[in-house]
Amino acid sequence: MDVKVYRWSDALRPKAPWAAASEAGAATTAIMPSFFPDYCNIADMLPVESTKNTVDLYSAVAAAAQSSNNNNQEEETMIKSDGVPPLSKLLEFARSATPSAVNEFRSVYSTFEPYEKVITDKWTTERGVQKALQEYCRDGKTAFANKYFIASDCAVPVSSGGGGSSNIKSKYAAAAARIVRGSPSPSEGMALREAPTRCFSSALSLGALSARDALDTARNRSPVTPPLWIGDGKKRGITGSTHNNLAGLFPSDNQLWGRSSEGSLSDVIEWRE
């Protein structure tokens, strides 16, 4: 029996030259443009893979299991898996692979990032980050940042695990807390894209959040901020496009002042590509 294997790809634009090269197993360093404007010239013209066109793996596996049970087949059709380990286990794996000198340094000098506990507790699981994505798009970047990124939570570590001590303060986190504390509101003390970057980056890296789903949310499921002024950098006349981009967001958007909630989220996803 002939079997054809289709490799899964998480590329935002499967038709892009660098995505095609990765799919074929070739090196992408010679194909990926060296300069961001050159990348935008290609990426702006290519469609982003719609989340509606992706295979629902859970439904497919469940259907296969149901079919197997109905036919009383003895052959196992389900793919055996222990699932993705919990975050604590992944951190344990990371610590075991970390050089002893690095672990020793961390036991004396804290290296945790700002809002580490908030991010870990709330937004590293699929359910938590999906809830955050909906809230971010519903309420907007400013309200979201003011609610979750308060100064008192900025320098709170997850735990004293990994050889470190919860009594050791992170200068990085303390500096960020000082900036937020000295601002009229958390959103005014943060960079343009800092709130969505801190909220969604860990989930994207862990695979708890799909980059395609997040970009589709920014483009098609967020309240659209009209490009009424040049500061946001949106392309005039594109808002309302039916090409899977109702908000008119592109990698080449070049804002002069400020950035909308959906634009900031889009940039976070695009720049990871």
C-alpha positions in Angstrom: 0.0 0.0 0.0 1.4 3.4 -1.0 1.5 5.9 1.8 2.1 9.6 1.3 3.3 11.6 4.3 2.3 15.3 4.6 4.6 17.1 6.9 2.9 19.6 9.2 4.1 23.2 9.0 3.4 26.1 11.3 4.6 28.7 8.8 2.3 31.7 8.5 2.8 31.7 4.7 3.4 28.2 3.4 3.9 29.6 -0.1 6.8 31.8 0.9 10.2 30.7 -0.4 11.7 30.2 3.1 8.7 28.1 4.1 8.9 25.9 1.0 12.7 25.4 1.6 12.1 24.4 5.2 9.4 21.9 4.1 11.9 20.4 1.6 14.5 20.1 4.4 16.8 22.7 2.7 18.6 25.5 4.5 16.6 28.7 4.7 19.5 31.0 5.4 20.1 31.7 1.7 16.4 32.2 0.9 15.3 34.3 3.8 15.9 38.0 3.0 18.6 39.6 5.0 16.8 43.0 5.3 13.3 43.4 6.7 12.0 45.6 3.9 12.9 42.9 1.4 11.0 40.4 3.6 8.0 42.7 3.6 8.1 43.0 -0.2 7.5 39.3 -0.4 5.3 38.7 2.7 2.9 41.5 2.0 1.9 39.9 -1.3 1.4 36.4 0.0 -1.7 35.1 1.8 -1.5 33.9 5.4 -2.7 30.4 5.9 -6.3 30.5 7.2 -7.1 28.6 10.4 -10.2 27.2 8.7 -7.9 25.3 6.3 -6.0 23.5 8.9 -6.7 20.0 10.0 -8.4 19.5 13.4 -6.1 16.9 14.8 -8.3 16.1 17.8 -11.4 15.6 15.7 -9.4 13.4 13.2 -8.0 11.2 16.0 -11.4 10.9 17.7 -13.1 10.0 14.4 -10.5 7.3 13.8 -11.0 5.8 17.2 -14.8 5.8 16.8 -14.5 4.1 13.4 -12.2 1.5 14.9 -14.6 0.8 17.7 -17.6 0.5 15.3 -15.8 -1.9 13.1 -14.5 -4.0 16.1 -11.0 -3.8 14.7 -8.4 -5.3 16.9 -5.6 -3.2 15.4 -4.9 -0.1 17.4 -5.4 3.1 15.3 -4.8 5.7 17.9 -1.3 7.2 18.1 0.0 6.4 21.6 1.3 9.5 23.3 1.9 10.6 26.9 1.1 14.2 25.8 3.0 17.3 26.3 4.7 17.4 29.7 3.6 20.0 32.2 5.6 23.2 32.4 7.2 22.2 35.7 8.5 19.0 33.9 9.8 21.0 31.0 11.6 23.4 33.3 13.1 20.4 35.1 14.4 19.1 31.8 15.9 22.5 31.0 17.6 22.7 34.3 19.1 19.2 33.9 20.5 20.2 30.5 21.9 23.5 31.8 25.7 23.7 32.5 26.5 23.5 36.2 28.3 26.9 36.1 25.1 28.6 34.9 23.0 26.9 37.6 25.5 28.0 40.2 25.3 31.6 38.9 21.6 31.5 39.1 21.7 30.4 42.7 23.4 33.6 43.6 22.1 36.1 41.0 18.4 36.0 40.0 17.7 36.1 36.3 13.9 35.9 36.2 12.0 38.2 33.9 9.4 40.9 34.8 6.0 39.5 35.4 7.3 35.9 35.4 4.8 34.6 37.9 1.8 36.2 36.2 2.9 34.9 32.8 3.6 31.4 34.1 0.4 31.0 36.2 -2.0 32.6 33.7 -0.8 32.3 30.2 1.3 29.2 29.6 -1.6 26.8 29.1 -3.9 26.6 26.1 -7.0 27.4 28.1 -5.4 30.3 29.9 -3.8 31.9 26.8 -7.0 31.6 24.7 -8.9 33.4 27.5 -6.2 36.1 27.5 -6.4 36.4 23.7 -10.1 36.9 23.8 -9.8 39.5 26.6 -7.0 41.3 24.9 -9.0 41.7 21.7 -12.2 42.6 23.5 -10.8 45.2 25.9 -7.8 46.4 24.0 -4.1 46.7 24.7 -4.3 49.6 27.2 -7.0 48.1 29.4 -5.4 44.7 29.3 -2.0 46.1 30.3 -3.4 48.2 33.1 -5.2 45.2 34.5 -2.5 42.6 34.5 0.9 44.4 34.4 0.9 46.3 37.7 4.1 47.2 39.4 3.6 45.1 42.5 3.5 41.9 40.4 6.5 42.8 38.2 9.3 41.5 40.4 7.5 38.4 41.8 9.3 35.2 40.8 7.6 31.9 40.1 9.3 29.9 42.8 12.7 29.3 44.4 13.2 26.2 42.1 16.2 25.7 39.9 18.7 26.3 42.7 17.7 29.9 43.1 16.3 31.7 46.0 13.0 33.7 46.1 14.8 36.2 48.4 17.2 37.1 45.6 15.8 40.0 43.6 16.1 40.3 39.8 17.6 43.6 38.8 15.9 43.2 35.4 12.5 42.8 37.0 13.1 45.5 39.6 14.1 48.0 36.8 10.9 47.2 34.9 8.8 47.6 38.1 10.4 51.0 38.8 9.5 52.2 35.3 5.9 51.0 35.6 5.6 52.4 39.2 6.8 55.8 38.0 4.3 56.0 35.2 0.7 57.3 35.4 -0.5 53.8 34.4 1.2 50.5 33.5 0.3 50.9 29.8 2.1 54.3 29.7 5.2 52.8 31.2 5.4 49.9 28.7 6.7 49.8 25.1 4.2 49.8 22.2 4.2 46.0 21.9 5.4 45.0 25.3 2.0 43.9 26.7 1.2 41.3 23.9 4.8 40.3 23.7 5.0 39.4 27.4 1.5 37.8 27.4 1.8 35.6 24.4 5.5 34.8 23.7 5.8 32.0 26.2 2.6 30.3 25.0 3.8 30.6 21.3 7.1 29.1 22.2 5.5 26.2 24.1 3.0 25.5 21.4 0.0 26.4 23.7 -1.0 29.1 21.2 -1.1 28.8 17.4 0.6 31.7 15.6 -1.9 31.4 12.8 -4.8 31.6 15.2 -3.3 34.6 17.0 -2.7 36.4 13.7 -6.2 35.6 12.5 -7.6 37.0 15.7 -5.7 40.2 15.2 -6.7 40.5 11.5 -10.3 39.3 11.5 -11.7 38.9 15.1 -10.6 42.1 16.8 -12.5 45.4 16.8 -10.8 47.2 13.9 -9.2 50.6 14.6 -9.8 52.6 11.4 -6.7 54.1 9.7 -8.0 57.6 10.2 -4.5 59.0 10.9 -1.1 58.2 9.6 0.5 57.5 13.0 -0.7 53.9 13.3 1.0 52.9 10.0 -2.0 51.0 8.6 -2.4 51.0 4.8 -5.1 53.4 3.7 -7.9 51.8 1.7 -7.2 48.2 2.7 -9.4 48.0 5.8 -12.4 45.8 5.0 -10.5 43.6 2.5 -11.9 40.2 2.2 -8.5 38.5 1.7 -8.4 37.1 5.3 -7.3 40.5 6.6 -10.3 42.7 7.6 -8.1 44.9 9.8 -5.7 45.7 6.9 -2.5 44.6 8.8 0.7 43.9 7.0 4.4 43.2 8.0 5.4 46.5 6.3 3.1 48.7 8.5 5.4 51.5 9.6 3.8 53.6 12.3 5.0 57.1 13.2 3.3 57.3 16.6 1.4 54.7 18.6 0.1 51.3 17.4 -3.4 49.9 17.7 -4.1 46.8 19.8 -4.6 44.5 16.8 -1.6 46.0 15.1 0.6 45.4 18.1 -0.6 41.7 18.3 0.0 41.3 14.6 3.5 42.6 14.9 4.4 40.2 17.7 3.3 37.3 15.5 4.9 38.6 12.3 8.2 39.4 13.8 8.6 35.9 15.2 8.3 34.5 11.6 
